Amino acid sequence: MDIFIGNLPLDTSAIELRKLLGNIGKKPRYRIHKKVLKDGVVKCFGQVAVEPKDVACALIEKLNGTLLRGYYLTARHFIERQYTNDRRAPLWSGTPWNGLDRRKSDRRYQHA
């Protein structure tokens, strides 16, 4: 089971994440991701693969709200977005609207 650990300090390393989590499960895998948002803000989060599932659930409970160097961490089940997700499609926000108002074509507006 993959765990998402959000709101990490920007200079967090996989080694530091490993020390924070301690001895967990069988051969956990650690990854640190950094994402630059449109407004230039950089976000850092971690992904940890932990087996078995009960250990992962206990780890989520333990980590959620934990303080790491002044940052409160968030922990939850990691959900991978599908490539076909509209938010990941190229230029999804720049796609022109076809001019039809969806709500006006709704059955609520069909009665005269």
Secondary structure, DSSP 4 states (H G I P E B T S, - for coil): -EEEEES--TT--HHHHHHHH-S-SSS-EEEEEEEE-TTS-EEEEEEEE-SSHHHHHHHHHHHTT-EETTEE-EEEE--PPPTT-GGGSTTSTTPPP-S--TTTTSGGG---
